[in-house]
Amino acid sequence: MKVALLGNSQLAVSAAWGLCQSEAAHEIVFVSDATSNKNRGVSSKEDTPGSGRLQDLVESNALSASDTAISFSNALEGLSGADVIILLPPMGQSGFRSAQASKTTGVALVRRFVPGIQQHAPDAKILMAISPANYIAAWTHQALGDAKIIGLGNGAATAHLTAEIAKRVEVSVKDVTALAIGSDWETYPLPQYCRVNGIPLAQLMSEAEIDNLSEAVSRRCPYTTQSEYTLISHILQVVSAIALDKKRVMSVGTHISAGETSVYLNVPAQIGSDGVTSIVPLELDAHQREQFKKLVTQSAEDQSL
């Protein structure tokens, strides 16, 4: 499987290292846009994702006996034959940014690569790791039509929920499965789908404790950007699910239709070799149904382009 990493980000090298070690890809290419670089006065050498780090990646890859091929392309033709395209945040997109600034920066970056994707990799699965992931995914969906786009905006919320359950119940995080749904700006944990080695959370925590847990996780939103390690871990999980056709169920940014409204939301979806293969239906209580309706309405307004 060929994976293309787009976006001038230090995350690209770290993500590539993880992909090499997991051997989920037989080829990884860092792709830049020569035309945009010329307009910005950037040379291909300068635009290489940390030439020293890239060389270190190639050599460490050989040392660890990984057969993954690594290359750099300063033209969009490098996307040719890519099975998975990962759009990473631009350099400097860290810390707090206003919603509008994040949208403008993200769309500007993706806009550079849309023609190349259309021409050279129209069937590739696209992982949107740029915040706000669902908004950028919706914009890209409109630009590319029926592209297979997966938003990676819910990893931090799921990770926090999993870690909090393990901490509060005092169990290994390996035994915890957790589920949350949401948008770019809201997260709603679903306690009835959280388990500790198959044991329902309600058997291990009181109702008041569960409410406190859910509130604590929801307060961490909105997420404007994910931290490096959380984002890379999320990328590796999704790429592995695609490469090995694992049919894993994860909460990711998915294109859904609710009545006449179509939006991208973080919902549980099954991921395999074709990307998102299905959306897993949920049984929600009355309050959660109202929350879901709110998510759809707010996201429809936010993603209206």
Backbone as CSV, one residue per row, in Angstrom:
resi,resn,N_x,N_y,N_z,CA_x,CA_y,CA_z,C_x,C_y,C_z
1,MET,0.846,-1.189,0.000,0.000,0.000,0.000,0.883,1.241,0.000
2,LYS,0.538,2.212,-0.819,1.281,3.463,-0.906,0.555,4.535,-0.107
3,VAL,1.304,5.218,0.761,0.749,6.287,1.586,1.457,7.588,1.240
4,ALA,0.684,8.626,0.962,1.234,9.951,0.670,0.960,10.875,1.837
5,LEU,1.991,11.582,2.291,1.879,12.531,3.400,1.966,13.939,2.838
6,LEU,0.921,14.732,3.060,0.841,16.084,2.503,0.822,17.112,3.630
7,GLY,1.463,18.239,3.385,1.463,19.315,4.366,2.853,19.491,4.941
8,ASN,3.291,20.745,5.058,4.624,21.017,5.579,4.602,20.941,7.095
9,SER,4.807,19.767,7.615,4.684,19.579,9.050,5.724,18.613,9.557
10,GLN,6.264,18.892,10.743,7.189,17.960,11.375,6.480,16.648,11.694
11,LEU,5.151,16.712,11.797,4.384,15.497,12.064,4.552,14.455,10.960
12,ALA,4.863,14.919,9.756,4.972,13.998,8.629,6.059,12.961,8.866
13,VAL,7.210,13.405,9.352,8.313,12.477,9.581,7.965,11.512,10.710
14,SER,7.347,12.030,11.778,6.963,11.168,12.899,5.918,10.144,12.467
15,ALA,4.950,10.587,11.669,3.919,9.668,11.179,4.544,8.606,10.275
16,ALA,5.483,9.028,9.441,6.147,8.080,8.536,6.924,7.032,9.330
17,TRP,7.588,7.463,10.396,8.340,6.521,11.232,7.402,5.450,11.806
18,GLY,6.259,5.883,12.317,5.300,4.931,12.866,4.791,3.969,11.812
19,LEU,4.544,4.483,10.600,4.057,3.626,9.515,5.116,2.611,9.098
20,CYS,6.374,3.046,9.095,7.456,2.120,8.741,7.556,0.988,9.757
21,GLN,7.473,1.339,11.040,7.625,0.321,12.076,6.443,-0.651,12.097
22,SER,5.265,-0.151,11.759,4.092,-1.034,11.732,4.028,-1.840,10.440
23,GLU,4.830,-1.418,9.442,4.844,-2.053,8.129,3.451,-2.093,7.497
24,ALA,2.676,-1.042,7.778,1.337,-0.934,7.190,1.405,-0.455,5.750
25,ALA,2.542,0.113,5.359,2.696,0.625,3.998,3.976,0.077,3.382
26,HIS,3.932,-0.223,2.092,5.153,-0.666,1.420,5.896,0.520,0.821
27,GLU,5.193,1.670,0.702,5.814,2.867,0.147,5.216,4.103,0.810
28,ILE,6.090,5.044,1.182,5.660,6.315,1.759,6.305,7.432,0.958
29,VAL,5.505,8.409,0.553,6.044,9.544,-0.184,5.595,10.841,0.487
30,PHE,6.541,11.744,0.701,6.249,13.090,1.172,6.005,13.933,-0.069
31,VAL,4.828,14.544,-0.159,4.478,15.299,-1.364,4.330,16.777,-1.051
32,SER,4.999,17.610,-1.841,4.869,19.049,-1.733,4.333,19.574,-3.053
33,ASP,4.145,20.896,-3.125,3.567,21.514,-4.318,4.556,22.542,-4.840
34,ALA,5.230,22.210,-5.912,6.284,23.073,-6.438,5.765,24.454,-6.821
35,THR,4.544,24.516,-7.392,3.993,25.810,-7.817,3.784,26.732,-6.638
36,SER,3.176,26.194,-5.557,2.955,27.006,-4.365,4.276,27.412,-3.743
37,ASN,5.263,26.509,-3.767,6.551,26.826,-3.178,7.226,27.959,-3.945
38,LYS,7.083,27.934,-5.283,7.674,28.992,-6.088,7.047,30.328,-5.752
39,ASN,5.718,30.332,-5.575,5.029,31.573,-5.243,5.435,32.090,-3.874
40,ARG,5.819,31.143,-2.981,6.205,31.545,-1.633,7.707,31.742,-1.511
41,GLY,8.444,31.537,-2.624,9.882,31.702,-2.588,10.574,30.624,-1.788
42,VAL,10.059,29.399,-1.824,10.640,28.304,-1.068,11.256,27.310,-2.035
43,SER,12.482,26.903,-1.780,13.140,25.935,-2.655,12.726,24.534,-2.282
44,SER,12.907,23.587,-3.208,12.533,22.212,-2.916,13.343,21.667,-1.756
45,LYS,14.608,22.083,-1.646,15.443,21.608,-0.540,14.893,22.085,0.790
46,GLU,14.475,23.371,0.824,13.932,23.933,2.061,12.602,23.300,2.406
47,ASP,11.840,22.897,1.373,10.501,22.378,1.621,10.492,20.900,1.996
48,THR,11.641,20.227,1.794,11.729,18.830,2.218,11.495,18.772,3.715
49,PRO,10.640,17.835,4.187,10.281,17.802,5.606,11.467,17.492,6.502
50,GLY,12.294,18.536,6.735,13.459,18.403,7.601,14.459,17.466,6.976
51,SER,15.292,17.975,5.966,16.171,17.071,5.252,16.996,16.179,6.151
52,GLY,17.481,16.738,7.277,18.239,15.934,8.238,17.392,14.844,8.859
53,ARG,16.172,15.202,9.241,15.272,14.223,9.856,14.844,13.165,8.847
54,LEU,14.670,13.582,7.588,14.271,12.635,6.556,15.385,11.616,6.309
55,GLN,16.640,12.111,6.263,17.763,11.198,6.086,17.883,10.259,7.283
56,ASP,17.664,10.808,8.475,17.703,9.987,9.685,16.622,8.913,9.631
57,LEU,15.439,9.290,9.097,14.338,8.332,8.977,14.722,7.192,8.034
58,VAL,15.321,7.540,6.885,15.721,6.519,5.913,16.735,5.562,6.530
59,GLU,17.712,6.117,7.252,18.763,5.273,7.825,18.250,4.430,8.988
60,SER,17.414,5.028,9.850,16.871,4.264,10.977,15.911,3.188,10.474
61,ASN,15.252,3.484,9.369,14.353,2.506,8.753,15.151,1.277,8.303
62,ALA,16.315,1.536,7.722,17.173,0.431,7.287,17.699,-0.348,8.499
63,LEU,18.044,0.383,9.569,18.576,-0.255,10.761,17.551,-1.182,11.410
64,SER,16.285,-0.787,11.350,15.231,-1.601,11.956,14.694,-2.655,10.990
65,ALA,15.349,-2.765,9.838,15.011,-3.792,8.837,13.584,-3.665,8.318
66,SER,13.125,-2.415,8.135,11.813,-2.193,7.537,11.984,-2.059,6.026
67,ASP,11.139,-2.731,5.272,11.236,-2.702,3.810,10.433,-1.560,3.181
68,THR,9.867,-0.693,4.002,9.067,0.413,3.470,9.955,1.390,2.705
69,ALA,9.609,1.658,1.455,10.364,2.610,0.637,9.937,4.031,0.990
70,ILE,10.894,4.950,1.048,10.612,6.338,1.422,11.136,7.257,0.334
71,SER,10.304,8.212,-0.085,10.730,9.155,-1.111,10.104,10.519,-0.866
72,PHE,10.603,11.524,-1.592,10.062,12.875,-1.517,9.761,13.363,-2.923
73,SER,8.589,13.955,-3.107,8.220,14.496,-4.409,7.868,15.968,-4.273
74,ASN,8.471,16.796,-5.119,8.184,18.222,-5.099,7.147,18.583,-6.161
75,ALA,6.379,17.570,-6.585,5.323,17.788,-7.572,4.138,16.906,-7.217
76,LEU,2.943,17.336,-7.600,1.738,16.600,-7.247,1.649,15.243,-7.951
77,GLU,2.503,15.033,-8.957,2.542,13.719,-9.604,2.962,12.631,-8.612
78,GLY,3.586,13.044,-7.518,4.001,12.079,-6.507,2.823,11.364,-5.866
79,LEU,1.624,11.911,-6.029,0.418,11.277,-5.484,-0.027,10.072,-6.299
80,SER,0.517,9.918,-7.486,0.074,8.857,-8.394,0.170,7.485,-7.731
81,GLY,-0.955,6.770,-7.763,-0.982,5.417,-7.218,-1.147,5.344,-5.715
82,ALA,-1.335,6.481,-5.052,-1.481,6.465,-3.592,-2.799,5.810,-3.198
83,ASP,-2.723,4.894,-2.249,-3.930,4.253,-1.723,-4.534,5.073,-0.588
84,VAL,-3.658,5.711,0.182,-4.088,6.546,1.305,-3.335,7.864,1.238
85,ILE,-4.068,8.962,1.399,-3.473,10.300,1.447,-3.767,10.886,2.827
86,ILE,-2.721,11.353,3.495,-2.890,11.928,4.829,-2.578,13.412,4.766
87,LEU,-3.574,14.229,5.036,-3.401,15.675,5.042,-3.114,16.122,6.467
88,LEU,-1.895,16.620,6.694,-1.427,16.980,8.024,-1.475,18.485,8.233
89,PRO,-1.524,18.917,9.498,-1.568,20.356,9.780,-0.338,21.065,9.244
90,PRO,-0.488,22.321,8.835,0.679,23.081,8.375,1.590,23.406,9.551
91,MET,2.810,23.789,9.251,3.746,24.184,10.292,3.170,25.363,11.072
92,GLY,3.309,25.317,12.382,2.866,26.435,13.209,1.433,26.349,13.659
93,GLN,0.683,25.322,13.212,-0.700,25.205,13.651,-0.735,24.437,14.973
94,SER,-0.413,25.129,16.044,-0.416,24.520,17.366,-0.908,25.548,18.368
95,GLY,-1.320,25.056,19.524,-1.848,25.967,20.526,-3.216,26.485,20.136
96,PHE,-3.659,27.553,20.769,-4.998,28.084,20.526,-5.050,28.881,19.242
97,ARG,-6.029,28.592,18.433,-6.319,29.368,17.240,-7.821,29.568,17.190
98,SER,-8.252,30.725,16.677,-9.673,30.945,16.553,-10.244,29.964,15.544
99,ALA,-11.542,29.715,15.641,-12.196,28.778,14.723,-12.015,29.232,13.282
100,GLN,-12.208,30.514,13.024,-12.116,31.012,11.657,-10.692,30.917,11.128
101,ALA,-9.708,31.196,11.988,-8.307,31.115,11.558,-7.943,29.677,11.192
102,SER,-8.422,28.728,11.994,-8.150,27.316,11.713,-8.795,26.892,10.397
103,LYS,-10.041,27.330,10.175,-10.731,26.983,8.930,-10.002,27.555,7.714
104,THR,-9.649,28.836,7.800,-9.006,29.511,6.671,-7.662,28.874,6.339
105,THR,-6.861,28.607,7.372,-5.546,28.004,7.167,-5.674,26.601,6.600
106,GLY,-6.605,25.821,7.157,-6.786,24.443,6.702,-7.251,24.355,5.266
107,VAL,-8.256,25.149,4.917,-8.788,25.126,3.547,-7.728,25.590,2.549
108,ALA,-6.951,26.624,2.938,-5.907,27.123,2.040,-4.889,26.034,1.719
109,LEU,-4.540,25.224,2.726,-3.590,24.146,2.504,-4.187,23.056,1.619
110,VAL,-5.400,22.627,1.948,-6.035,21.541,1.190,-6.290,21.961,-0.253
111,ARG,-6.664,23.222,-0.461,-6.965,23.716,-1.809,-5.772,23.500,-2.757
112,ARG,-4.552,23.602,-2.207,-3.353,23.410,-3.026,-3.273,22.000,-3.596
113,PHE,-3.801,21.028,-2.857,-3.603,19.638,-3.245,-4.795,19.005,-3.961
114,VAL,-5.953,19.660,-3.940,-7.151,19.092,-4.555,-6.952,18.744,-6.031
115,PRO,-6.352,19.635,-6.852,-6.160,19.268,-8.268,-5.301,18.018,-8.431
116,GLY,-4.256,17.883,-7.617,-3.389,16.717,-7.703,-4.101,15.441,-7.311
117,ILE,-4.948,15.519,-6.285,-5.720,14.349,-5.868,-6.687,13.943,-6.965
118,GLN,-7.369,14.933,-7.546,-8.322,14.651,-8.619,-7.639,13.968,-9.800
119,GLN,-6.459,14.445,-10.156,-5.787,13.947,-11.349,-5.029,12.648,-11.112
120,HIS,-4.358,12.528,-9.965,-3.419,11.422,-9.790,-3.879,10.327,-8.821
121,ALA,-4.819,10.646,-7.924,-5.240,9.623,-6.945,-6.718,9.781,-6.601
122,PRO,-7.604,9.733,-7.610,-9.024,9.979,-7.361,-9.696,8.920,-6.485
123,ASP,-9.108,7.739,-6.387,-9.728,6.661,-5.617,-9.092,6.465,-4.239
124,ALA,-8.163,7.322,-3.888,-7.457,7.162,-2.608,-8.369,7.464,-1.425
125,LYS,-8.096,6.803,-0.313,-8.754,7.159,0.935,-8.014,8.362,1.517
126,ILE,-8.754,9.379,1.934,-8.140,10.616,2.426,-8.369,10.734,3.936
127,LEU,-7.278,10.817,4.699,-7.381,11.013,6.138,-7.156,12.487,6.436
128,MET,-8.196,13.132,6.983,-8.138,14.559,7.248,-7.683,14.790,8.692
129,ALA,-6.395,15.153,8.839,-5.835,15.364,10.175,-5.657,16.842,10.485
130,ILE,-6.284,17.698,9.693,-6.190,19.149,9.882,-7.415,19.643,10.643
131,SER,-7.203,20.406,11.693,-8.323,20.940,12.474,-8.847,22.230,11.850
132,PRO,-10.187,22.423,11.929,-11.225,21.520,12.423,-11.535,20.433,11.380
133,ALA,-11.273,19.189,11.758,-11.249,18.075,10.804,-12.557,17.885,10.044
134,ASN,-13.690,17.977,10.739,-14.968,17.744,10.058,-15.308,18.867,9.087
135,TYR,-14.979,20.101,9.464,-15.225,21.232,8.561,-14.376,21.086,7.301
136,ILE,-13.069,20.781,7.481,-12.179,20.633,6.326,-12.590,19.426,5.496
137,ALA,-13.045,18.360,6.154,-13.511,17.171,5.428,-14.731,17.515,4.579
138,ALA,-15.662,18.301,5.144,-16.865,18.695,4.402,-16.492,19.547,3.193
139,TRP,-15.533,20.467,3.367,-15.091,21.311,2.254,-14.465,20.445,1.162
140,THR,-13.622,19.505,1.564,-12.938,18.633,0.613,-13.932,17.717,-0.098
141,HIS,-14.935,17.245,0.645,-15.977,16.399,0.054,-16.706,17.149,-1.051
142,GLN,-16.988,18.411,-0.800,-17.676,19.211,-1.810,-16.776,19.430,-3.024
143,ALA,-15.472,19.610,-2.774,-14.541,19.870,-3.876,-14.268,18.622,-4.709
144,LEU,-14.262,17.445,-4.057,-13.884,16.215,-4.749,-15.062,15.303,-5.072
145,GLY,-16.244,15.650,-4.597,-17.397,14.797,-4.875,-17.453,13.617,-3.932
146,ASP,-17.490,12.425,-4.476,-17.662,11.219,-3.664,-16.343,10.638,-3.160
147,ALA,-15.414,11.491,-2.764,-14.133,11.010,-2.249,-14.329,10.295,-0.917
148,LYS,-13.436,9.350,-0.637,-13.497,8.587,0.622,-12.686,9.326,1.678
149,ILE,-13.357,10.168,2.447,-12.687,11.043,3.399,-13.023,10.626,4.830
150,ILE,-12.000,10.540,5.658,-12.180,10.202,7.071,-11.575,11.315,7.908
151,GLY,-12.374,11.927,8.759,-11.896,12.991,9.629,-11.265,12.423,10.896
152,LEU,-10.097,12.951,11.269,-9.404,12.468,12.463,-9.446,13.536,13.555
153,GLY,-10.653,13.923,13.950,-10.779,14.981,14.949,-11.218,14.504,16.304
154,ASN,-11.440,13.202,16.491,-12.017,12.722,17.746,-11.052,11.878,18.568
155,GLY,-9.816,11.767,18.104,-8.859,10.926,18.806,-8.564,11.393,20.219
156,ALA,-8.419,12.712,20.397,-8.088,13.240,21.719,-9.216,13.006,22.711
157,ALA,-10.456,13.176,22.256,-11.604,12.973,23.147,-11.719,11.507,23.560
158,THR,-11.559,10.598,22.611,-11.628,9.174,22.911,-10.490,8.750,23.839
159,ALA,-9.291,9.294,23.573,-8.136,8.968,24.410,-8.347,9.460,25.834
160,HIS,-8.864,10.678,25.969,-9.093,11.243,27.297,-10.153,10.445,28.048
161,LEU,-11.222,10.063,27.354,-12.283,9.284,27.982,-11.742,7.926,28.442
162,THR,-10.968,7.266,27.595,-10.394,5.965,27.944,-9.476,6.077,29.152
163,ALA,-8.607,7.097,29.124,-7.659,7.285,30.224,-8.372,7.610,31.532
164,GLU,-9.431,8.419,31.450,-10.166,8.800,32.655,-10.895,7.602,33.272
165,ILE,-11.462,6.752,32.429,-12.141,5.555,32.955,-11.132,4.660,33.667
166,ALA,-9.978,4.428,33.030,-8.949,3.580,33.634,-8.482,4.152,34.974
167,LYS,-8.323,5.462,35.020,-7.859,6.129,36.234,-8.887,6.055,37.355
168,ARG,-10.137,6.316,37.023,-11.172,6.390,38.051,-11.614,5.014,38.545
169,VAL,-11.589,4.022,37.672,-11.986,2.677,38.081,-10.772,1.890,38.603
170,GLU,-9.583,2.455,38.346,-8.328,1.837,38.775,-8.109,0.471,38.116
171,VAL,-8.100,0.511,36.787,-7.847,-0.697,36.006,-6.828,-0.357,34.923
172,SER,-6.323,-1.402,34.258,-5.417,-1.192,33.134,-6.167,-0.554,31.980
173,VAL,-5.529,0.397,31.327,-6.159,1.045,30.179,-6.384,0.041,29.048
174,LYS,-5.624,-1.073,29.060,-5.802,-2.105,28.037,-7.176,-2.759,28.110
175,ASP,-7.793,-2.714,29.277,-9.086,-3.372,29.447,-10.273,-2.452,29.165
176,VAL,-9.988,-1.187,28.826,-11.056,-0.195,28.656,-11.381,0.012,27.179
177,THR,-12.664,-0.013,26.861,-13.140,0.427,25.554,-14.101,1.585,25.805
178,ALA,-13.960,2.633,25.022,-14.768,3.832,25.263,-15.304,4.368,23.940
179,LEU,-16.400,5.079,24.020,-17.020,5.630,22.816,-17.585,7.012,23.092
180,ALA,-17.265,7.941,22.193,-17.831,9.289,22.264,-18.181,9.717,20.844
181,ILE,-19.199,10.524,20.724,-19.568,11.096,19.433,-19.440,12.604,19.539
182,GLY,-19.489,13.298,18.409,-19.398,14.746,18.511,-19.123,15.421,17.185
183,SER,-18.832,16.708,17.295,-18.522,17.550,16.144,-17.127,18.127,16.370
184,ASP,-16.783,19.147,15.589,-15.494,19.808,15.803,-15.462,20.563,17.126
185,TRP,-16.649,20.884,17.651,-16.684,21.771,18.814,-17.376,21.162,20.029
186,GLU,-17.981,20.011,19.875,-18.687,19.378,20.995,-18.346,17.889,21.042
187,THR,-18.229,17.364,22.263,-18.020,15.929,22.445,-19.004,15.407,23.478
188,TYR,-19.649,14.277,23.164,-20.590,13.653,24.088,-20.194,12.187,24.308
189,PRO,-19.641,11.867,25.480,-19.359,10.464,25.787,-20.656,9.659,25.852
190,LEU,-20.587,8.390,25.476,-21.741,7.501,25.556,-21.425,6.405,26.576
191,PRO,-21.729,6.640,27.859,-21.356,5.694,28.928,-21.890,4.285,28.708
192,GLN,-23.084,4.168,28.085,-23.662,2.833,27.905,-22.833,1.960,26.955
193,TYR,-21.936,2.595,26.182,-21.080,1.834,25.273,-19.637,1.752,25.777
194,CYS,-19.399,2.191,27.010,-18.068,2.092,27.604,-17.998,0.824,28.456
195,ARG,-16.917,0.083,28.325,-16.765,-1.193,29.009,-15.372,-1.334,29.616
196,VAL,-15.296,-2.150,30.657,-14.014,-2.566,31.219,-13.957,-4.083,31.091
197,ASN,-13.210,-4.543,30.088,-13.141,-5.966,29.779,-14.540,-6.576,29.659
198,GLY,-15.429,-5.837,28.990,-16.786,-6.318,28.746,-17.790,-5.956,29.817
199,ILE,-17.325,-5.472,30.970,-18.228,-5.130,32.076,-18.769,-3.716,31.861
200,PRO,-20.081,-3.521,31.842,-20.658,-2.184,31.651,-20.172,-1.208,32.722
201,LEU,-19.944,0.016,32.304,-19.445,1.039,33.224,-20.388,1.246,34.402
202,ALA,-21.697,1.082,34.163,-22.692,1.299,35.220,-22.534,0.323,36.384
203,GLN,-21.845,-0.793,36.166,-21.616,-1.750,37.246,-20.388,-1.392,38.078
204,LEU,-19.607,-0.433,37.586,-18.344,-0.093,38.249,-18.324,1.325,38.815
205,MET,-19.260,2.146,38.350,-19.326,3.539,38.800,-20.775,3.900,39.080
206,SER,-20.965,4.813,40.023,-22.315,5.281,40.318,-22.776,6.213,39.211
207,GLU,-24.071,6.480,39.171,-24.608,7.393,38.154,-23.984,8.771,38.279
208,ALA,-23.795,9.232,39.522,-23.187,10.548,39.750,-21.739,10.574,39.247
209,GLU,-21.013,9.487,39.457,-19.622,9.410,39.007,-19.547,9.386,37.483
210,ILE,-20.480,8.696,36.855,-20.508,8.658,35.395,-20.829,10.035,34.828
211,ASP,-21.781,10.742,35.448,-22.120,12.093,35.004,-20.914,13.023,35.140
212,ASN,-20.185,12.881,36.237,-18.992,13.703,36.457,-17.924,13.408,35.417
213,LEU,-17.769,12.127,35.083,-16.816,11.708,34.058,-17.173,12.308,32.708
214,SER,-18.436,12.183,32.329,-18.893,12.698,31.033,-18.703,14.206,30.938
215,GLU,-18.994,14.903,32.031,-18.844,16.361,32.037,-17.380,16.755,31.897
216,ALA,-16.494,16.009,32.589,-15.067,16.317,32.530,-14.526,16.155,31.116
217,VAL,-14.964,15.111,30.418,-14.497,14.876,29.054,-15.072,15.927,28.106
218,SER,-16.342,16.250,28.262,-16.986,17.234,27.389,-16.362,18.617,27.548
219,ARG,-15.900,18.930,28.763,-15.316,20.255,29.020,-14.021,20.473,28.246
220,ARG,-13.380,19.391,27.829,-12.109,19.537,27.120,-12.299,19.994,25.683
221,CYS,-13.518,20.066,25.221,-13.810,20.564,23.881,-14.137,22.054,23.991
222,PRO,-13.914,22.847,22.934,-13.512,22.346,21.624,-12.018,22.052,21.525
223,TYR,-11.683,21.123,20.627,-10.286,20.848,20.316,-9.953,21.577,19.022
224,THR,-8.986,22.481,19.090,-8.571,23.138,17.847,-7.483,22.327,17.163
225,THR,-6.603,21.717,17.940,-5.584,20.829,17.382,-5.364,19.677,18.345
226,GLN,-4.913,18.557,17.812,-4.544,17.438,18.660,-3.042,17.472,18.898
227,SER,-2.616,16.932,20.041,-1.192,16.856,20.312,-0.552,15.862,19.355
228,GLU,0.767,15.966,19.206,1.480,15.161,18.212,1.275,13.660,18.401
229,TYR,1.496,13.167,19.619,1.447,11.721,19.821,0.029,11.165,19.672
230,THR,-0.972,11.915,20.148,-2.352,11.466,20.003,-2.746,11.388,18.532
231,LEU,-2.379,12.414,17.781,-2.726,12.450,16.361,-2.036,11.332,15.594
232,ILE,-0.758,11.125,15.854,-0.028,10.076,15.155,-0.602,8.701,15.498
233,SER,-0.921,8.483,16.771,-1.519,7.210,17.178,-2.831,6.974,16.440
234,HIS,-3.639,8.027,16.309,-4.915,7.927,15.602,-4.684,7.584,14.126
235,ILE,-3.708,8.247,13.512,-3.380,7.980,12.115,-2.973,6.528,11.917
236,LEU,-2.107,6.035,12.785,-1.609,4.666,12.646,-2.731,3.643,12.794
237,GLN,-3.662,3.902,13.714,-4.780,2.976,13.905,-5.642,2.893,12.651
238,VAL,-5.935,4.062,12.065,-6.809,4.086,10.887,-6.105,3.495,9.668
239,VAL,-4.835,3.866,9.452,-4.095,3.332,8.305,-3.969,1.817,8.417
240,SER,-3.689,1.324,9.622,-3.579,-0.115,9.826,-4.901,-0.819,9.524
241,ALA,-6.014,-0.209,9.931,-7.333,-0.791,9.667,-7.604,-0.884,8.170
242,ILE,-7.134,0.124,7.419,-7.321,0.123,5.964,-6.388,-0.893,5.308
243,ALA,-5.115,-0.861,5.699,-4.112,-1.720,5.066,-4.404,-3.199,5.255
244,LEU,-4.872,-3.553,6.457,-5.103,-4.964,6.781,-6.576,-5.345,6.735
245,ASP,-7.409,-4.418,6.242,-8.855,-4.667,6.145,-9.402,-5.209,7.473
246,LYS,-9.055,-4.524,8.566,-9.408,-5.018,9.898,-10.891,-4.882,10.235
247,LYS,-11.574,-3.988,9.514,-12.983,-3.718,9.804,-13.153,-3.276,11.267
248,ARG,-12.248,-2.411,11.696,-12.303,-1.901,13.060,-13.424,-0.877,13.203
249,VAL,-13.993,-0.812,14.380,-15.018,0.189,14.675,-14.384,1.289,15.522
250,MET,-14.377,2.511,14.981,-13.793,3.664,15.664,-14.675,4.883,15.443
251,SER,-14.612,5.795,16.397,-15.335,7.057,16.237,-14.465,8.004,15.428
252,VAL,-14.875,8.258,14.193,-14.113,9.119,13.289,-15.064,10.071,12.574
253,GLY,-14.505,11.095,11.950,-15.311,12.022,11.182,-15.857,11.333,9.938
254,THR,-17.172,11.202,9.881,-17.825,10.417,8.831,-18.951,11.216,8.195
255,HIS,-19.108,11.061,6.898,-20.191,11.742,6.181,-21.496,11.000,6.441
256,ILE,-22.436,11.687,7.094,-23.719,11.052,7.402,-24.861,11.911,6.877
257,SER,-25.997,11.269,6.694,-27.210,11.970,6.267,-28.281,11.773,7.318
258,ALA,-28.849,12.875,7.762,-29.949,12.843,8.721,-31.107,13.608,8.089
259,GLY,-32.068,12.864,7.534,-33.138,13.517,6.775,-32.551,14.100,5.511
260,GLU,-32.753,15.392,5.303,-32.222,16.057,4.115,-30.888,16.730,4.399
261,THR,-30.381,16.547,5.615,-29.133,17.194,6.013,-27.969,16.218,5.933
262,SER,-26.870,16.651,5.302,-25.660,15.844,5.217,-24.517,16.606,5.868
263,VAL,-23.839,15.972,6.813,-22.748,16.614,7.543,-21.665,15.591,7.853
264,TYR,-20.525,16.084,8.283,-19.483,15.232,8.842,-19.558,15.330,10.359
265,LEU,-19.649,14.158,11.008,-19.678,14.089,12.465,-18.790,12.948,12.929
266,ASN,-18.343,13.035,14.180,-17.594,11.939,14.783,-18.587,10.908,15.298
267,VAL,-18.700,9.797,14.584,-19.612,8.712,14.960,-18.882,7.385,14.769
268,PRO,-19.339,6.318,15.426,-18.672,5.028,15.251,-18.893,4.476,13.841
269,ALA,-17.787,4.142,13.191,-17.853,3.635,11.826,-16.916,2.444,11.691
270,GLN,-17.264,1.543,10.790,-16.412,0.387,10.525,-15.438,0.754,9.412
271,ILE,-14.150,0.502,9.671,-13.102,0.904,8.731,-12.358,-0.327,8.222
272,GLY,-12.276,-0.425,6.896,-11.572,-1.535,6.262,-10.831,-1.052,5.038
273,SER,-10.567,-1.940,4.115,-9.757,-1.617,2.934,-10.387,-0.538,2.056
274,ASP,-11.698,-0.368,2.117,-12.372,0.663,1.327,-12.618,1.941,2.109
275,GLY,-11.963,2.078,3.259,-12.209,3.238,4.119,-13.382,2.960,5.029
276,VAL,-14.269,3.930,5.196,-15.471,3.719,6.002,-16.437,2.845,5.210
277,THR,-16.695,1.655,5.725,-17.572,0.730,5.011,-19.005,0.784,5.516
278,SER,-19.202,1.206,6.764,-20.558,1.330,7.297,-20.519,2.170,8.567
279,ILE,-21.671,2.716,8.905,-21.834,3.466,10.147,-22.592,2.575,11.125
280,VAL,-22.077,2.455,12.332,-22.679,1.563,13.319,-23.865,2.265,13.986
281,PRO,-25.059,1.689,13.924,-26.230,2.325,14.553,-26.107,2.318,16.070
282,LEU,-26.640,3.358,16.695,-26.568,3.505,18.147,-27.959,3.563,18.753
283,GLU,-28.084,3.052,19.940,-29.311,3.214,20.718,-29.065,4.305,21.750
284,LEU,-29.736,5.427,21.569,-29.529,6.580,22.431,-30.762,6.826,23.287
285,ASP,-30.533,7.339,24.508,-31.683,7.700,25.327,-32.219,9.051,24.859
286,ALA,-33.293,9.510,25.456,-33.964,10.738,24.996,-33.023,11.938,25.030
287,HIS,-32.260,12.065,26.118,-31.333,13.197,26.247,-30.245,13.127,25.183
288,GLN,-29.713,11.944,24.939,-28.664,11.791,23.933,-29.178,12.031,22.525
289,ARG,-30.441,11.676,22.273,-31.021,11.970,20.955,-31.114,13.466,20.728
290,GLU,-31.455,14.205,21.778,-31.499,15.662,21.668,-30.102,16.226,21.414
291,GLN,-29.105,15.650,22.086,-27.731,16.083,21.868,-27.298,15.813,20.429
292,PHE,-27.710,14.660,19.899,-27.336,14.313,18.531,-27.996,15.262,17.535
293,LYS,-29.269,15.576,17.768,-29.958,16.533,16.888,-29.253,17.885,16.918
294,LYS,-28.789,18.267,18.110,-28.061,19.530,18.256,-26.758,19.488,17.452
295,LEU,-26.055,18.367,17.516,-24.817,18.216,16.758,-25.067,18.372,15.269
296,VAL,-26.122,17.722,14.767,-26.430,17.780,13.343,-26.764,19.214,12.929
297,THR,-27.614,19.873,13.708,-28.025,21.247,13.377,-26.842,22.206,13.388
298,GLN,-26.039,22.148,14.452,-24.893,23.047,14.562,-23.863,22.777,13.466
299,SER,-23.635,21.487,13.180,-22.652,21.138,12.153,-23.126,21.546,10.770
300,ALA,-24.421,21.435,10.517,-24.970,21.856,9.220,-24.739,23.341,9.007
301,GLU,-24.910,24.115,10.071,-24.653,25.567,9.977,-23.163,25.837,9.798
302,ASP,-22.349,25.144,10.583,-20.904,25.369,10.555,-20.302,24.940,9.223
303,GLN,-20.830,23.853,8.644,-20.233,23.303,7.418,-20.912,23.796,6.149
304,SER,-21.849,24.728,6.267,-22.483,25.283,5.068,-21.431,26.091,4.313
305,LEU,-21.198,25.729,3.076,-20.080,26.310,2.314,-20.580,27.062,1.097
